[in-house]
Amino acid sequence: MNVRHFLTLNDLSRAELLEIIKRAIEMKEALKQGKIEASRQGKILAMIFEKSSTRTRVSFETAIVQLGGHGIFMSPDDSQLGRGEPLEDTARVLSKMVDCVMIRTFEHEKLMTYSKHSEIPVINGLSDSYHPCQVLADMQTFFEIKGDVRGKTVAWLGDGNNMCHSYINAARILDFTLKIACPESHKPNAQLLDEASSFVEVTQDPELAVKDADLVVTDVWASMGQEQESEQRAKIFNTYQVNSEIMSLAANKAIFMHCLPAHRGEEVTAEVIDGPQSVVWEEAGNRLHSQKALLEFLL
């Protein structure tokens, strides 16, 4: 059987994505009842971090332990990657020692190179181009709270970044309308927009994007590695803040999500992220369950 990777949501069919979401919800409920379904006994997950993390590391490490396996944390500082070992060589070696690799990195091309030389599943824990694990958790959260996302409307406000790209893929696969409000200078990848043109609308008007939306999503204005651009980006994105006025334009009982960490007073106000429409804490916790279901699927 050919090895399966998870570099973007496009690596899953609609049926597979829905099955993983369903399984994640089941595993979450089982855990609440005190049942640990250790379905992957003895499996080893190597976790390579070129970018620091809280949620990605804790959720993946907890997930593999609950599945009956073990996680190994690796960083460039304490591995041969930091001394310039080619990715291809690391991929070949780890394929002989562990069962799955999760990589959190900068350039998406690194993941593509690594996966081409890996005999075991490779998971994108985040790259500059995509963040599929987060959107997997977001979709689980939506299904739990509001039911099937098919036919619904999702509004994205802010940068056309890696999260936005993964939402574009999700819209096409799961058949919902994605309305993106962003500055002309920070639009998402043009090819991705073309591929999902039937499902995605782009505007510079946040009020237009949010009108009647079932879900409103945003992200920090300056992502990891862009800190030196913070002041400039704050000026560019200052009209894209998610506040109570913006949320009032969304559909009745609309919910708010953010992948975290959040900067209150910048991309979102405290009254929204800490308010009744916010589901960000459930969303964050679902990283564990959706990734556990993903690991079970890939292994």
DOZA-977062 format. One line per field, with one value per residue (C-alpha): chain; residue number from 1; z, y, x. Coordinates in steps of 0.2 Angstrom, whole numbers, plus 5000, padded with zeros to 4 digits. Example, Ala and Ser with C-alpha at 12.3 -4.5 7.8 and 13.67 -1.06 7.14 Angstrom:
# residues 2
chain (A, A) $
n (1, 2) $
zz (5039, 5036) $
yy (4978, 4995) $
xx (5062, 5068) $
# end
This chain:
# residues 299
chain (A, A, A, A, A, A, A, A, A, A, A, A, A, A, A, A, A, A, A, A, A, A, A, A, A, A, A, A, A, A, A, A, A, A, A, A, A, A, A, A, A, A, A, A, A, A, A, A, A, A, A, A, A, A, A, A, A, A, A, A, A, A, A, A, A, A, A, A, A, A, A, A, A, A, A, A, A, A, A, A, A, A, A, A, A, A, A, A, A, A, A, A, A, A, A, A, A, A, A, A, A, A, A, A, A, A, A, A, A, A, A, A, A, A, A, A, A, A, A, A, A, A, A, A, A, A, A, A, A, A, A, A, A, A, A, A, A, A, A, A, A, A, A, A, A, A, A, A, A, A, A, A, A, A, A, A, A, A, A, A, A, A, A, A, A, A, A, A, A, A, A, A, A, A, A, A, A, A, A, A, A, A, A, A, A, A, A, A, A, A, A, A, A, A, A, A, A, A, A, A, A, A, A, A, A, A, A, A, A, A, A, A, A, A, A, A, A, A, A, A, A, A, A, A, A, A, A, A, A, A, A, A, A, A, A, A, A, A, A, A, A, A, A, A, A, A, A, A, A, A, A, A, A, A, A, A, A, A, A, A, A, A, A, A, A, A, A, A, A, A, A, A, A, A, A, A, A, A, A, A, A, A, A, A, A, A, A, A, A, A, A, A, A, A, A, A, A, A, A) $
n (1, 2, 3, 4, 5, 6, 7, 8, 9, 10, 11, 12, 13, 14, 15, 16, 17, 18, 19, 20, 21, 22, 23, 24, 25, 26, 27, 28, 29, 30, 31, 32, 33, 34, 35, 36, 37, 38, 39, 40, 41, 42, 43, 44, 45, 46, 47, 48, 49, 50, 51, 52, 53, 54, 55, 56, 57, 58, 59, 60, 61, 62, 63, 64, 65, 66, 67, 68, 69, 70, 71, 72, 73, 74, 75, 76, 77, 78, 79, 80, 81, 82, 83, 84, 85, 86, 87, 88, 89, 90, 91, 92, 93, 94, 95, 96, 97, 98, 99, 100, 101, 102, 103, 104, 105, 106, 107, 108, 109, 110, 111, 112, 113, 114, 115, 116, 117, 118, 119, 120, 121, 122, 123, 124, 125, 126, 127, 128, 129, 130, 131, 132, 133, 134, 135, 136, 137, 138, 139, 140, 141, 142, 143, 144, 145, 146, 147, 148, 149, 150, 151, 152, 153, 154, 155, 156, 157, 158, 159, 160, 161, 162, 163, 164, 165, 166, 167, 168, 169, 170, 171, 172, 173, 174, 175, 176, 177, 178, 179, 180, 181, 182, 183, 184, 185, 186, 187, 188, 189, 190, 191, 192, 193, 194, 195, 196, 197, 198, 199, 200, 201, 202, 203, 204, 205, 206, 207, 208, 209, 210, 211, 212, 213, 214, 215, 216, 217, 218, 219, 220, 221, 222, 223, 224, 225, 226, 227, 228, 229, 230, 231, 232, 233, 234, 235, 236, 237, 238, 239, 240, 241, 242, 243, 244, 245, 246, 247, 248, 249, 250, 251, 252, 253, 254, 255, 256, 257, 258, 259, 260, 261, 262, 263, 264, 265, 266, 267, 268, 269, 270, 271, 272, 273, 274, 275, 276, 277, 278, 279, 280, 281, 282, 283, 284, 285, 286, 287, 288, 289, 290, 291, 292, 293, 294, 295, 296, 297, 298, 299) $
zz (5000, 4996, 5011, 5015, 5019, 5026, 5019, 5015, 5016, 4998, 5003, 5010, 5000, 5006, 5013, 5022, 5029, 5036, 5043, 5052, 5059, 5065, 5073, 5082, 5089, 5095, 5103, 5112, 5119, 5124, 5133, 5143, 5149, 5154, 5140, 5132, 5115, 5113, 5095, 5089, 5103, 5101, 5087, 5087, 5081, 5078, 5080, 5071, 5076, 5066, 5073, 5092, 5097, 5112, 5105, 5091, 5102, 5117, 5106, 5095, 5110, 5120, 5105, 5102, 5120, 5121, 5106, 5115, 5107, 5110, 5104, 5101, 5101, 5089, 5085, 5074, 5090, 5096, 5079, 5064, 5055, 5064, 5056, 5039, 5036, 5020, 5023, 5011, 5022, 5038, 5029, 5024, 5041, 5052, 5040, 5047, 5065, 5068, 5061, 5057, 5057, 5060, 5054, 5059, 5048, 5037, 5019, 5013, 5000, 5014, 5018, 5000, 4999, 5015, 5010, 4993, 5002, 5017, 5018, 5032, 5034, 5035, 5043, 5041, 5058, 5050, 5036, 5029, 5016, 5025, 5042, 5039, 5056, 5063, 5050, 5054, 5072, 5067, 5056, 5070, 5081, 5069, 5066, 5085, 5088, 5072, 5062, 5044, 5037, 5019, 5012, 5026, 5025, 5033, 5034, 5035, 5040, 5039, 5030, 5016, 5025, 5028, 5038, 5025, 5012, 5022, 5023, 5004, 5003, 5016, 5007, 4991, 4999, 5011, 5000, 5010, 5005, 5011, 5010, 5012, 5017, 5016, 5009, 4990, 4995, 5006, 4995, 4996, 4983, 4966, 4960, 4975, 4973, 4955, 4960, 4972, 4963, 4964, 4983, 4987, 4986, 4990, 4995, 5004, 5014, 5030, 5033, 5016, 5020, 5038, 5033, 5037, 5040, 5051, 5057, 5058, 5058, 5060, 5064, 5070, 5058, 5060, 5060, 5067, 5057, 5053, 5070, 5062, 5051, 5066, 5065, 5047, 5047, 5061, 5049, 5034, 5044, 5056, 5048, 5048, 5067, 5073, 5086, 5092, 5078, 5065, 5074, 5074, 5055, 5055, 5056, 5071, 5083, 5072, 5081, 5082, 5080, 5081, 5080, 5094, 5101, 5100, 5102, 5110, 5104, 5088, 5076, 5089, 5104, 5121, 5121, 5106, 5110, 5128, 5124, 5121, 5103, 5105, 5104, 5103, 5119, 5112, 5095, 5104, 5113, 5098, 5091, 5102, 5096, 5077, 5077, 5086, 5073, 5060, 5067, 5069, 5050, 5044, 5055) $
yy (5000, 5017, 5028, 5042, 5059, 5074, 5090, 5099, 5095, 5090, 5074, 5068, 5065, 5072, 5055, 5053, 5070, 5068, 5051, 5058, 5072, 5059, 5048, 5064, 5067, 5049, 5049, 5065, 5058, 5042, 5051, 5061, 5045, 5039, 5027, 5028, 5019, 5014, 5008, 5011, 5002, 5004, 5017, 5030, 5048, 5059, 5077, 5089, 5108, 5121, 5133, 5134, 5128, 5126, 5118, 5108, 5100, 5096, 5090, 5078, 5071, 5068, 5061, 5048, 5043, 5041, 5030, 5019, 5025, 5037, 5054, 5060, 5079, 5084, 5102, 5108, 5112, 5094, 5084, 5083, 5094, 5109, 5103, 5103, 5085, 5085, 5082, 5068, 5058, 5062, 5056, 5039, 5036, 5040, 5029, 5015, 5019, 5027, 5025, 5043, 5061, 5077, 5093, 5111, 5122, 5137, 5133, 5121, 5115, 5107, 5096, 5091, 5086, 5076, 5067, 5062, 5052, 5046, 5028, 5033, 5046, 5064, 5077, 5095, 5103, 5120, 5128, 5146, 5140, 5129, 5124, 5109, 5102, 5118, 5119, 5100, 5105, 5120, 5109, 5097, 5111, 5118, 5100, 5098, 5115, 5119, 5103, 5100, 5114, 5110, 5125, 5137, 5153, 5156, 5173, 5175, 5192, 5198, 5191, 5178, 5167, 5149, 5147, 5156, 5144, 5129, 5136, 5138, 5120, 5116, 5126, 5116, 5099, 5102, 5112, 5129, 5147, 5156, 5175, 5182, 5200, 5206, 5220, 5219, 5218, 5202, 5192, 5173, 5162, 5166, 5148, 5142, 5155, 5149, 5131, 5135, 5149, 5141, 5142, 5157, 5176, 5189, 5207, 5221, 5225, 5216, 5220, 5213, 5197, 5194, 5198, 5183, 5172, 5156, 5157, 5171, 5167, 5178, 5176, 5187, 5201, 5197, 5178, 5169, 5176, 5192, 5201, 5215, 5220, 5221, 5240, 5241, 5226, 5234, 5249, 5239, 5227, 5240, 5240, 5221, 5219, 5207, 5217, 5217, 5228, 5216, 5201, 5209, 5208, 5189, 5177, 5174, 5162, 5164, 5158, 5165, 5155, 5160, 5147, 5156, 5164, 5180, 5198, 5206, 5224, 5220, 5207, 5203, 5213, 5205, 5206, 5195, 5182, 5181, 5183, 5170, 5168, 5163, 5144, 5146, 5136, 5121, 5124, 5123, 5108, 5099, 5099, 5084, 5074, 5078, 5074, 5058, 5053, 5058, 5048, 5033, 5035, 5037, 5023) $
xx (5000, 5006, 5011, 4999, 5005, 4995, 5003, 4987, 4969, 4969, 4978, 4961, 4945, 4929, 4924, 4940, 4940, 4922, 4927, 4941, 4930, 4917, 4930, 4938, 4921, 4919, 4936, 4933, 4917, 4926, 4939, 4926, 4919, 4936, 4940, 4957, 4956, 4974, 4972, 4990, 5000, 5019, 5018, 5032, 5029, 5044, 5040, 5052, 5050, 5059, 5046, 5041, 5024, 5012, 4997, 5005, 5018, 5006, 4992, 5002, 5012, 4997, 4988, 5001, 5002, 4983, 4984, 4996, 5012, 5026, 5032, 5050, 5053, 5067, 5073, 5087, 5097, 5098, 5098, 5109, 5097, 5105, 5122, 5115, 5111, 5100, 5081, 5082, 5094, 5085, 5069, 5077, 5084, 5069, 5058, 5068, 5066, 5049, 5031, 5026, 5034, 5026, 5035, 5032, 5043, 5044, 5045, 5032, 5044, 5054, 5039, 5037, 5055, 5055, 5039, 5046, 5060, 5049, 5043, 5031, 5017, 5022, 5011, 5012, 5011, 5012, 5021, 5022, 5009, 4997, 4990, 4979, 4979, 4972, 4958, 4954, 4951, 4941, 4930, 4927, 4922, 4910, 4902, 4900, 4892, 4882, 4882, 4887, 4897, 4890, 4881, 4886, 4896, 4913, 4920, 4939, 4946, 4964, 4980, 4978, 4990, 4993, 4977, 4967, 4975, 4969, 4952, 4951, 4955, 4942, 4929, 4931, 4932, 4917, 4907, 4904, 4906, 4921, 4921, 4939, 4941, 4959, 4969, 4973, 4992, 4989, 4977, 4979, 4988, 4980, 4981, 4972, 4959, 4957, 4955, 4942, 4933, 4916, 4917, 4927, 4924, 4937, 4933, 4942, 4926, 4926, 4907, 4903, 4912, 4904, 4886, 4876, 4891, 4889, 4907, 4920, 4938, 4954, 4972, 4986, 4992, 5010, 5014, 5029, 5044, 5036, 5038, 5049, 5034, 5022, 5020, 5018, 5005, 4995, 4992, 4988, 4975, 4968, 4951, 4950, 4948, 4935, 4925, 4907, 4901, 4908, 4900, 4883, 4883, 4885, 4871, 4861, 4871, 4887, 4902, 4920, 4936, 4955, 4969, 4979, 4989, 4978, 4983, 4968, 4965, 4973, 4965, 4951, 4944, 4943, 4924, 4923, 4937, 4931, 4913, 4898, 4901, 4919, 4923, 4942, 4945, 4935, 4943, 4960, 4956, 4950, 4968, 4971, 4956, 4956, 4975, 4972, 4960, 4972, 4986, 4975, 4970, 4988, 4994) $
# end
